[in-house]
């Protein structure tokens, strides 16, 4: 996607210096666009844990590249497999909810088991890291094509009037390597000339909607409006939302969805008002081992400072953080919630659109 008119991806190996992983430092957006360079698996772990990168696909691809750096470092150890496994452990401990991270690390470990020499292992890990990133882009592109059909149906019913889509958090290209999941159909519709407008939830406490989704939509020239998190239900009651599309960090085999905290409330409001609620995701986000999302999906509890403080541009132009409530008040900062499958209209995947139930999912992804 474009940043100031220049095509960018969220994570890649630095050209001509493949021992360096380049990422977009999302902590700095929307105030500044900066590329951070990661030179070790420890630095990759920090970038994932402290949300320099975030979003299921982007985390997975970054972890894949992190394993490449772990393999480089392990070449200095007498037993390179032990060194790589230590690197894998560091990465796996960073973010528990998003399944793409664990899947990328496990995929790299599987590749290593097939290597006969350290040199072969090094080559296989790099090739696999680049494949994980490329597959992420291809999946998001396909999600856009399949989701576009849903938006085309709505614009036909509305005789070409504006299609209003509500999003939550950021499942845009910043959350993947490129294009995004929830935003992929939106970008496809915009490119097709469909009149589309996006309601962008601010998504407290880290404001990934107002800081990231709004920024990237503006970069692509997509009409949008930032709203407070609690506004979605009101808009639905008054017929101002035609479609809700969110992303996901983990989806069970029966269709329960873990996503940014507040997604469950949007799904409840959509159900009550007859608004279609779709979840856009690549197949790498499905967890076929889990069934009951509410009972089984680990929910990350993050530091209270994310909720008690907020960063922004001050009146004098400087960036700064302000305290939002008294220090004496305790904080519970749950990062995700689970939306039961019964509230989900369907999934938009790289293989097509299907209902949110195990039979439909296994029909679309047989063998899992």
Buried (B, 14 or more C-beta within 10 A) or exposed (E): BEBEEEEBBBBBBBEEEBEBBBBBBBBBBBEEBEEBEBBBBBBBBBBBBEBBBBBBBBBBBBBBBBBBBBBBBBEEEEEBBEBBBBBBEBBBEBBBBBBBBBBBBBBBBEBBEEBEEBEEBBEBBBEBBBEBBEBBBBBBBBBBBBBBBBBBEBBEEEEEEEBBBBBBBBBBBBBBBBBBBBBBBBBBBBEEEBEBBBBBBBBBBBBBBBBBBBBBBEBBEBEBEBBEBEBBBEBBEEEBBBBBBBBBBBBBBBBBBBBBBBBBBBBBBBBEBEBBBBBBBBBBBBBBEBBEBBEBBEBBEBEBEBBBBBBEEEEEEEEEEEEEEEEEEEEEBEBBBBBBBEBBBBBBBBBBBBBBBBEBBBEBBEEE
